[in-house]
């Protein structure tokens, strides 16, 4: 099978309790009112799940407020604040506010609960105790478990401005990946020779096996072009997605693009997005040794159990035929419902 290969190794399943805190005397003496480090240094969740970001008081000042903020270098001001509370009431702010509540499991609990996680929710969160005299804070990291996938315009390599890359990822049920998400994917095996935009406006590509065509015989790592002109420069994109609420299925046949779309519609579904196929492969171990149309006009197939007659590549991944002529009636259909 003469198919281009997209191979991604993604983060393994971790439980949010994997960073269990063990109290020690040195850590306890750092702050007067707040427990530091937090109970969990990192909380991990998937899109759609609920998580709790821990913040525990060791003792209470006579008067205080607790303020939860998401730390974002690109934004400043009130939009960063999620919630401000005191012993009597609380007020929500910004995009995250409507999905945020305080756990209040006991009188010393100021932990924040976030419901229905979204892809953009990953990052660092600060719990700050404010009493006007001895303000204190602790920081908790939230990591959305997911998969990074490279994406190229159907018009060819390096055709996306920064905004075009953002839109392309959104159209495929994803967002532009962060550097930390790309780095994690690289440490677990992502090797890709085309440079792509990240969410901070920088351009990179991950290399496991150095070769002349991909930056020369230098050490493996993340190759960086640094910040680029968001309006003028054009590259591919590294997108990030997580689990979905629906499922992907395959319809066997020899369809043109329109026929594949019609076949999905007859089943009450629609052609799957690239991100939805990657999510099914990553979280449901979806395996189908047949090329099928996707909504963007590309043809791909997911392999969780590598074998000789399914691409001939020893690693699991999502294989791609690129963007064939839509009139060719050669492929099946991947549907999402």
C-alpha positions in Angstrom: 0.0 0.0 0.0 1.6 3.2 -1.2 0.4 5.5 1.6 2.2 8.4 3.2 2.5 7.8 6.9 1.4 9.9 9.8 2.8 8.3 13.0 2.1 9.8 16.4 2.8 8.3 19.7 0.7 10.1 22.3 0.8 10.4 26.0 -0.2 7.4 28.0 -3.1 7.2 30.4 -2.3 8.8 33.7 -4.5 9.3 36.6 -4.9 12.7 38.1 -3.7 11.3 41.4 -0.3 10.2 40.1 1.4 13.2 41.7 0.3 12.4 45.3 1.7 14.9 47.8 3.7 13.6 50.7 3.9 16.2 53.5 7.3 17.2 54.8 8.4 19.7 57.3 10.4 21.9 54.9 7.5 22.3 52.5 5.1 23.0 55.4 7.2 26.0 56.6 7.1 27.8 53.2 3.6 29.4 53.6 1.6 30.3 56.7 -1.9 29.9 55.4 -1.8 27.6 52.3 -0.6 24.1 52.0 2.4 24.0 49.7 3.1 22.1 47.5 -0.6 21.5 46.7 -2.0 18.0 47.2 -1.4 17.3 43.5 1.3 19.1 41.6 -0.5 18.3 38.3 -4.1 17.4 37.5 -4.8 15.5 34.3 -8.2 15.3 32.5 -9.7 14.7 29.1 -12.0 16.9 27.2 -15.6 16.7 28.6 -14.4 15.5 32.1 -14.6 17.3 35.4 -11.5 17.9 37.5 -10.6 19.4 40.9 -7.7 21.8 41.3 -6.6 21.5 45.0 -6.0 24.4 47.3 -6.1 23.7 51.0 -5.8 26.2 53.9 -3.6 25.2 56.8 -5.0 28.0 59.0 -7.3 31.0 58.4 -6.6 34.7 58.9 -9.5 36.6 60.5 -10.5 38.2 57.1 -9.5 37.0 53.7 -10.6 36.3 50.1 -9.5 33.5 47.8 -8.9 34.3 44.1 -8.5 31.7 41.4 -6.7 32.8 38.2 -5.6 31.1 35.1 -2.1 32.3 34.2 -1.8 33.3 30.6 1.1 35.4 29.4 -0.9 36.6 26.3 -3.7 38.1 28.4 -3.8 40.4 31.4 -6.5 41.9 33.5 -9.9 40.8 34.7 -10.4 38.1 32.0 -7.7 36.0 33.7 -9.7 35.8 36.9 -12.0 32.7 37.3 -13.5 33.3 40.7 -13.2 35.4 43.9 -14.7 34.2 47.1 -14.9 34.9 50.8 -16.6 33.0 53.6 -20.1 34.3 52.5 -20.2 34.5 48.7 -18.3 34.1 45.5 -18.3 35.7 42.1 -17.4 34.1 38.7 -15.5 35.8 35.9 -14.4 35.3 32.3 -14.7 32.3 30.0 -14.1 29.7 32.7 -16.3 31.2 35.4 -19.6 29.6 34.3 -18.0 26.1 34.6 -16.3 26.8 37.9 -17.4 26.1 41.5 -15.6 25.7 44.8 -15.5 22.2 46.2 -16.0 23.2 49.9 -15.4 19.6 51.1 -14.6 21.0 54.5 -14.0 24.4 56.2 -10.4 24.6 55.0 -11.0 23.6 51.4 -10.7 26.3 48.7 -10.2 23.8 45.8 -11.6 24.7 42.4 -13.8 22.4 40.4 -14.0 22.8 36.6 -16.7 20.9 34.7 -16.8 19.9 31.0 -13.2 20.4 30.3 -12.3 22.1 26.9 -9.1 21.8 24.9 -8.1 25.4 25.8 -8.4 24.7 29.6 -4.9 23.3 29.9 -2.3 25.4 31.7 -1.3 26.8 35.1 -3.8 28.0 37.7 -3.1 30.1 40.8 -5.0 29.9 44.1 -4.3 33.1 46.0 -5.2 33.9 49.6 -5.6 37.7 50.0 -5.9 39.3 53.4 -4.1 42.6 52.7 -1.1 41.8 54.9 0.3 38.4 54.1 -1.0 37.4 50.6 0.0 33.9 49.6 -0.5 31.7 46.5 0.1 28.3 45.1 0.1 27.1 41.5 -1.5 24.0 40.1 -1.0 22.7 36.6 -3.9 21.2 34.5 -2.9 19.0 31.6 -5.5 17.9 29.0 -4.7 14.4 27.9 -4.8 14.2 24.1 -3.0 13.8 20.9 -0.9 16.1 18.7 -1.3 15.7 14.9 0.4 17.5 12.0 -1.9 19.1 9.5 -1.3 20.4 6.0 -3.5 22.4 3.7 -5.1 20.6 0.8 -3.3 23.2 -1.3 0.1 21.7 -0.4 3.0 22.1 2.0 3.5 25.4 3.8 0.3 27.2 2.8 -1.0 28.3 6.2 -0.5 31.7 7.9 -0.9 31.7 11.7 -4.6 32.5 11.5 -5.0 29.9 8.7 -3.4 27.3 11.0 -5.7 28.3 13.8 -8.7 27.9 11.6 -7.5 24.7 10.1 -7.1 23.0 13.5 -10.5 24.3 14.6 -12.1 22.9 11.5 -10.6 19.5 12.3 -11.9 19.5 16.0 -8.6 20.8 17.5 -6.6 23.8 18.5 -3.0 24.8 17.8 -0.8 22.7 20.0 1.4 24.3 22.7 5.1 23.8 22.8 4.8 21.6 25.9 2.2 19.4 24.1 4.6 19.1 21.1 7.5 18.3 23.3 5.6 15.6 25.1 4.6 14.1 21.8 8.3 14.2 20.7 9.5 12.5 23.8 7.1 9.7 23.0 8.1 9.2 19.4 6.7 12.0 17.2 9.0 12.4 14.2 7.8 14.9 11.6 9.9 16.7 9.0 7.6 19.6 8.1 7.6 22.7 10.3 4.3 23.9 11.8 2.8 26.7 13.8 2.2 26.4 17.5 -0.2 28.4 19.6 2.4 31.0 20.7 3.2 32.0 17.1 6.5 30.1 17.0 7.3 27.4 14.4 8.9 24.0 15.1 9.2 20.4 14.0 10.1 17.3 16.1 12.9 14.9 14.9 13.6 11.5 16.4 15.8 10.2 13.5 18.1 12.9 12.2 18.5 12.9 8.4 19.9 15.3 5.8 16.5 16.3 4.5 15.3 17.2 8.0 17.8 19.7 9.4 20.9 17.6 8.9 22.7 15.1 11.1 22.3 17.0 14.3 21.0 15.6 17.6 17.4 14.5 17.9 15.1 17.2 19.3 12.6 20.0 18.5 13.9 22.0 15.6 12.9 25.7 16.0 12.4 28.5 13.6 11.5 30.8 16.5 8.7 33.4 16.3 7.6 34.1 12.7 5.4 36.8 11.1 1.9 35.7 11.7 0.4 37.5 8.7 3.1 36.9 6.1 4.9 33.6 6.8 3.3 30.3 5.9 3.9 26.8 7.3 1.9 23.7 8.3 0.2 23.3 11.7 0.6 21.1 14.7 -2.9 20.6 16.1 -4.1 19.1 19.4 -7.3 17.3 20.3 -8.7 15.1 23.0 -11.4 12.5 23.5 -14.8 13.2 21.8 -18.4 12.5 23.0 -19.2 10.6 19.8 -17.8 7.7 17.9 -16.2 6.9 14.5 -17.3 4.1 12.2 -16.3 2.9 8.8 -18.5 2.2 5.8 -16.9 -0.2 3.3 -17.2 0.6 -0.4 -15.7 2.3 -3.4 -17.0 5.9 -3.1 -16.2 9.2 -4.5 -16.1 12.0 -1.9 -19.8 13.0 -2.5 -20.9 9.3 -2.4 -19.0 8.9 0.9 -20.7 11.9 2.3 -24.1 10.6 1.2 -23.4 7.2 2.7 -22.7 8.7 6.1 -25.8 10.9 5.9 -28.0 7.9 5.3 -26.8 6.5 8.6 -27.6 9.7 10.5 -23.9 10.7 10.7 -21.5 12.8 8.8 -18.0 12.4 7.4 -15.5 12.4 10.3 -13.0 15.3 11.0 -9.3 14.5 11.1 -9.2 15.2 14.8 -12.1 12.9 15.5 -10.3 10.1 13.7 -7.2 10.7 15.7 -9.2 10.8 18.9 -10.8 7.4 18.1 -7.4 5.9 17.3 -5.9 7.3 20.5 -8.6 6.7 23.0 -10.6 3.8 21.6 -7.7 2.0 19.9 -9.6 2.3 16.6 -8.1 0.0 13.9 -9.3 -0.2 10.3 -7.0 -1.3 7.5 -9.0 0.6 4.8 -8.6 4.0 3.4 -11.6 6.2 3.8 -12.7 9.7 3.0 -12.8 12.4 5.7 -14.7 15.7 5.7 -11.7 17.8 4.6 -11.3 15.7 1.5 -8.3 13.7 2.7 -8.1 9.9 2.8 -6.7 8.2 5.9 -6.9 5.1 8.0 -6.1 4.3 11.7 -3.8 1.4 12.7 -3.6 0.4 16.3 -2.3 -3.2 15.5 0.4 -2.8 12.9 0.7 -5.5 10.3 2.5 -6.0 7.0 -0.5 -5.6 4.8 -1.7 -2.4 6.5 0.8 0.1 5.4 3.9 -2.0 6.2 5.0 0.3 9.0 5.8 -1.4 12.4 4.5 1.4 14.5 0.8 2.3 15.2 -0.5 5.5 13.7 -2.8 7.2 11.3 -1.8 6.6 7.7 -2.6 9.2 5.0 -3.1 9.1 1.2 -3.2 12.9 1.2 -6.0 14.7 -0.8 -6.9 12.5 -3.8 -9.2 13.6 -6.6 -12.7 13.8 -5.1 -14.2 12.2 -8.2 -12.2 8.9 -7.7 -14.5 6.2 -6.4 -11.8 4.2 -4.7 -12.3 4.6 -0.9 -14.7 3.9 1.9 -16.0 6.5 4.4 -15.2 7.3 8.0 -18.3 8.6 9.7 -18.8 10.4 13.0 -21.9 10.3 15.1 
